Amino acid sequence: MSAMSHKILVVDDDAHIREVLSFALAKAGMDVREAGDGEAALAMVDRDRPDLIVLDINMPRMDGLEVCRRLRAAGDLPILFLSSRDDEVDRVVGLELGADDYVVKPFSPREVVARVGAILKRGARGLDQAGATGPVVHNRLRLDPEAWEAHWHAHSVPVTVTEFQLLLLLASLPSKVFSRDAIIDRLHGPGFAVTDRTIDSHIRNLRHKFAAVGATDLIETRAGVGYRIGRCLGEAA
């Protein structure tokens, strides 16, 4: 898949930021569209779904968190959040709503391009390093890397790109306990600037989503070590 096939929607009420990001992403070979507020962004997604949305949190009329809620209710469009302040509350809330990644202003356009590229590559290639070439089945959990679908028993569970990759990593190596650093390295590559709280937020999201269909033992926490896939034998809803 060529970079030109990637449609990116940049949403920010600051025209200068939109211009800077659009230039950087276009220079990287991406097809970029812009929206100045949340309502316009949702309308554009409805008309022509992008491959990823770069979404500012702090906007008038409809903020990025509300846009994310509405997008997540409708599907799994990858989302990279922008925020004007390094606020842990914004960061955690954004990730728990289903964002795939998070960048704080002021930022380097190069960093945003790198993070956009990383999300798109994860979505395109799957976790080859986990050795998953076909469906991965672990008791009642079933993951289909080709269709990007997650199932618990007879239930389909909507997950984001990052959530799917994380769950696929754990399920592909069911006996292995992964530290947070190891998960970050597998998902993003060594040295990528992602905090432990980011991984914890994605784990909470997965547990919450699967608990709704009866998965009470999806992921185990090993205190002081990290995470591994659970037994996945909980009662289906």
N, C-alpha and C positions, 0 to 999 in steps of 0.2 A: 504493500500500500504506500503510495507516494505521499509526501507531506502536503502536496497541493490538494489532496482529497480531504484534508482535515479542515473542517469549517469551525472557526472559533468565534464565539460571541463575547465581546468585551462590554461589560455593563458597569458604568461609573457616572456619577453626576458631574464629575470634573472633566471638561472637554480636553484639557491638556493631558491628563492621565490617559484618556482614551486614545488620544493621538500618539503618545509615546509608545503605549503598548501595541497599538495597531501597527505602527511602523516596525517595531521589533519583531512581532509575530509574522508579519508579512515578509520581512527580510529573511526569516527562517523558512519561508516557503509555504506559509499557511494562508488560507482564505479567511479574512477577518471581516466581521460585521460589528457594528457598534449600537449600543442603546444607552440613553441618558438617564433612564429611571427603571424601576422594577416593573411597572405596568407595561412599558414598551418592550422590555425584555421578554416577558411572558407571551406577549402577542407575537413577537418574532420567533420564539421557540415553536409556537403553534403553527406558524406559517411555513417554517423551514427549519427543522430541527438541526442544531449544530452538533458537532462531535464533542464539544466541551464548552463550558461557559466560565469565563473569568468574571467573578461577581464581587462588587464592593459591598461591604456590610452596611456602612453608614450613608444612606441615601434618603432624601425626602420622599414623601408620599407613600412609598412602599420600600422598606429597607431590604437588604440582601437576605436577612434571616427569613423573612416572610416569603420572599421569592423562592428560597431554598425549600421551605416547607411545601409550597405548592408544587414545585418541580418534583420533589420526592414523593408526593402523593400520586403523581402521574407516571413516574418511571425512574430510571437510574442514570440519567444524564450526568456525566462527570462534571464536578464543580470544583474550581479553585477559588477560594475566598481571598479577598483583599480587605485589610482593615487599616484604619488611620492610626491606630494605637495598639501597642503590644499588651492587650488586656487579656489575661488568662480566662476571664469569664467569656468574652467574645470567642476566644479560641476554642474552648471546650464546648460551648453551646453550638458553635458552627459545625464542629466535627460531629457532635452528637446528632445534629440534624441530618447528617449524611454527606458533608463535604469530603472530598477526596484529599485535599491539601489546603494549606493556609499560608499566606504571605503578608507580612506586616509592612505598611508604609512608614518611612520612605524605603523603596526597594530598588534593586537593580533590575532594569528590563531584562537583562541577560538571565537573572535568576528566575524571573517569571517564565521566560521562554523555556528554560531548562526544566522547570517543574511541569509545565504544560506538556512538554515532550515526554517526560517520564510517565505521566498519567496515560498518555496516548499509547506509548509503547507497551505499558503493562496490559492495556486493554487489547492490543493487537496480538501479542505473542503468548499470553498466558504465562504460567510459571514453568517454563521449560526446565529450570534448574531443579524443580521438585520431581521431575520425571513423569509428569502427568500428560499423557498423550490422548487419553480417552476419558470417559466418565470415571470419577472416583467415588466409590461407595464404601461407607463406613457405617455398618449397621443401618440405622434409619436415615442417615444423612447421604444424599446423593448430589454430586457436583458435576456439571457438564461443561468443561472448558470451551468446547466449540460453540455451544449455544449461550454460554455465560448465564446459566441457570442453576439455582440452588433449590434443592427440594428436601423436605423432611417428611418421610413416609409418603402420604398422598398429597402433601401440601407444597405448593410453590412459594418460596420466600424471596421477596424482592431485596436485593443487596446492591450496594454500589460497587464500582470497579475495585476499589481498594479493599472493601470488605470481602469480596469474592476471592481476591488474590490471597488475602491473609488466611481465610478459611481453607482454601485449596492447599496452601503451604502446610498448614497443620495437619489436614486430613491425609495428605500424600505421604507423610512420615509420622504415622500415629504413635509410635513408641518414643519419639524425640520430644524433649522439652526445649523450647526455643526461648532464649533471652530476648528482651525487648530490642537490644542492639542487633541481635541476629535477625530478627524479623525486619527491622529497618533496612539492614543490608540486603536482605533477600528482595524486599519490595521496591526499594529505591536505589540500591547500589551503595557501596562503601563510601562513607564520608558525607552522605546526604544529610542536611540539617533538619532533622525531624526529632521532636522531643518524645520522651517516654510517655508523657500524657497523651500524645496523639495516638499511640498504639493502644493505650488503655481505653481511650474513647471509642475506638473502632471495636474493641473487644466488647465493651458494654453495649454498643449498638447491635452487634451480632447476637449477643445473649438475649437482649430484649426482643428482637425480631423473631428469633426462634422459640423463645418462651411462649409467644402468642399461639404457637401451634403445638405446644406440649413438649418442647425440647428443654428439659431441665438440666441436662448434663452435656451441653454442647462443647464447652471449653473448660478445662481445668486450670486453676491457678496454682503454681508451685511457689510458695512464699519464698522471696529472696532469689528466685531463679528465673521464672518466666511463665510461659503458657504451653500447654499441649492440648491436642484434641481430646475431648471427653469420650465416655463410652458410647454416647449417642444411642441410648436405649430407652430414654424417657417416654412416657405415654404420649401418643399422638392425640391432638385435640379432636 
